């Protein structure tokens, strides 16, 4: 039997990254369901609705035609043109199709962005709490993620002042922000985003904008970094608004001088993005009316949770500006959000994500609830959690 102590079998140091805890919660929930139990899923940021009908029909036609081959590394030209048109239609911003790169979801886009922008050892600032793979991918690539703690006084966003303070300690090479954000669901106004981009560029800090929850904005319209600076790198995806998580297709808006570097990386790391997914993604833009109906469902889910959770004692909730997440302070019940989440799953049959996944400092006091599912599930979750808290 091979021993894990064998030096030939030890993983490289760069593989020593933390797990994505939400995936562990999903696995626990699956085991309960396989044993015949019922779980209400509020843990994963995955829409319950299918991809737009137009996207599915385009994929079916593509399959029926037979052979599906490689595309160019940057993506199908017509898809890139359609994404560029999206910026003109949605934001009134002209973005050259030459700057658009199709990617295998936003996850691959982060890898391409970090490899093309940063050297090993570079320090890259991200908001805390924040999406765990940001820091784990940076670490695996030899960069240093720098967590800037945020709070209610800044609407849970990095400010120019906080960025400057961190840059003075040891220079930063980059900063990554998300609006709407995961896990908080909070958003930055266009003015706030522009101020942060300006401060970053004045200090020589490269700016990466995660915009994968664009379209899912409730408090005010989301702003794109592409409208602020041609130096910003923008990452987006068809996963969230267009309900295409498993299709694994996204895109980048890359500063023009960096396009060839990203293209070379894509050629070698992936060759190209799956053709079928690109074809479906282009057609997805014809399904906006369908997706807006799905968004109205999220609004109802948001209402159910923002009204229902406070009634059962979970009343310390961050502003629910966008995406489909509600981030709640549960310190009145626990100082161990992971144990709280596991107990809630085992005893109440409700899966949610512990804040320690997103925040190594204060995450033990928080739980993230995803309201991407059905309204009936939201109602059932509130009822189940309320009964469980009373019993506890």
KANOR-V382981 format. One record per backbone hydrogen bond with DSSP energy under -1.0 kcal/mol. CO is the residue of the C=O (numbers start at 1). NH is the residue of the N-H. E is the energy in kcal/mol with one decimal. If there is no record, write none. Layout:
co nh e
CO NH E
CO NH E
//
This chain:
co nh e
3 6 -1.7
6 9 -2.4
12 15 -1.8
13 16 -1.9
15 17 -2.1
19 21 -1.0
20 23 -1.7
21 25 -2.3
22 26 -2.3
23 27 -2.0
24 28 -2.2
25 29 -2.6
26 30 -2.4
27 31 -1.8
28 32 -1.8
29 33 -2.3
30 34 -2.6
31 35 -1.2
32 37 -2.7
33 36 -1.7
40 351 -2.6
42 370 -2.8
44 46 -2.1
52 56 -2.1
53 57 -2.6
54 58 -2.1
55 59 -2.1
56 60 -2.1
57 61 -2.3
58 62 -2.1
59 63 -2.5
60 64 -2.4
61 65 -1.4
63 66 -1.4
72 75 -1.1
74 102 -2.8
76 80 -2.2
77 81 -2.4
78 82 -2.0
79 83 -2.3
80 84 -2.1
81 85 -2.3
82 86 -1.6
83 87 -1.3
84 88 -1.3
85 89 -2.8
86 90 -2.8
87 91 -1.8
87 93 -1.9
96 99 -2.0
97 100 -1.4
99 254 -2.8
101 252 -2.2
103 105 -2.0
103 250 -2.8
104 108 -1.2
105 109 -1.1
106 110 -2.2
107 111 -1.5
108 112 -2.6
109 113 -2.8
110 114 -3.0
111 115 -2.5
112 116 -1.9
113 117 -1.7
114 118 -2.3
119 122 -2.3
122 144 -3.3
123 173 -3.1
123 174 -1.4
124 146 -3.0
125 176 -2.7
126 148 -2.6
128 150 -2.3
131 134 -1.4
132 136 -1.8
133 137 -2.9
134 138 -2.1
135 139 -2.2
136 140 -2.5
137 141 -1.8
138 143 -2.8
139 142 -1.8
142 121 -2.9
144 124 -2.5
146 126 -2.4
148 128 -2.3
151 154 -1.6
151 156 -3.0
152 155 -1.3
159 163 -2.4
160 164 -2.5
161 165 -2.4
162 166 -2.0
163 167 -2.3
164 168 -2.0
165 169 -1.1
166 170 -1.5
173 206 -2.5
174 125 -2.8
175 208 -2.6
177 210 -3.4
181 185 -2.0
185 322 -2.6
186 181 -2.2
189 193 -2.7
190 194 -2.4
191 195 -2.1
192 196 -1.9
193 197 -2.5
194 198 -2.5
195 199 -2.2
196 200 -2.5
197 201 -2.6
198 202 -2.3
199 203 -1.3
200 205 -3.1
201 204 -1.2
206 175 -2.3
207 233 -2.5
208 177 -2.2
209 235 -2.9
210 179 -1.3
211 214 -1.7
213 216 -2.1
216 323 -2.8
224 227 -1.3
225 228 -1.3
225 229 -2.3
233 209 -2.9
234 253 -2.5
235 211 -3.2
236 251 -2.5
238 244 -1.3
240 243 -1.0
245 248 -1.2
249 238 -2.2
250 103 -2.3
251 236 -2.7
252 101 -2.2
253 234 -2.4
255 258 -2.4
256 259 -1.3
258 262 -2.2
259 263 -2.7
260 264 -2.4
261 265 -2.1
262 266 -2.8
263 267 -2.7
264 268 -1.7
265 269 -2.9
266 270 -2.3
266 271 -1.9
270 272 -2.9
274 278 -1.8
275 279 -2.5
276 280 -2.1
277 281 -2.5
278 282 -2.2
279 283 -1.6
280 284 -1.5
283 286 -2.0
284 287 -2.4
287 291 -2.2
288 292 -2.5
289 293 -1.4
290 294 -1.4
291 295 -2.5
292 296 -1.9
293 297 -1.2
294 298 -1.6
295 299 -2.1
296 300 -1.7
297 301 -2.4
298 302 -3.1
299 303 -2.1
300 304 -2.4
301 305 -2.3
302 306 -2.8
303 307 -1.9
304 308 -2.5
305 309 -2.5
309 312 -1.1
309 314 -2.2
310 313 -1.2
313 315 -1.2
316 329 -3.4
319 321 -1.4
321 218 -2.7
321 219 -1.8
324 371 -2.8
326 369 -3.0
327 318 -2.4
328 367 -2.2
330 333 -2.3
330 334 -1.8
336 340 -2.4
337 341 -2.6
338 342 -2.3
339 343 -2.4
340 344 -2.6
341 345 -2.0
342 346 -2.7
343 347 -3.1
344 348 -1.5
344 350 -1.5
349 40 -3.0
351 42 -2.2
353 368 -3.2
354 357 -1.8
355 358 -1.6
355 359 -1.7
358 130 -2.1
359 363 -1.3
362 365 -2.0
363 366 -1.8
365 330 -3.3
366 355 -3.2
367 328 -2.7
368 353 -2.2
369 326 -2.6
372 48 -2.0
374 378 -1.6
375 379 -2.2
376 380 -2.4
377 381 -2.6
378 382 -2.2
379 383 -2.1
380 384 -2.9
381 385 -3.0
382 386 -2.5
383 387 -2.2
384 388 -2.3
385 389 -2.9
386 390 -1.8
387 391 -2.0
388 392 -2.0
//
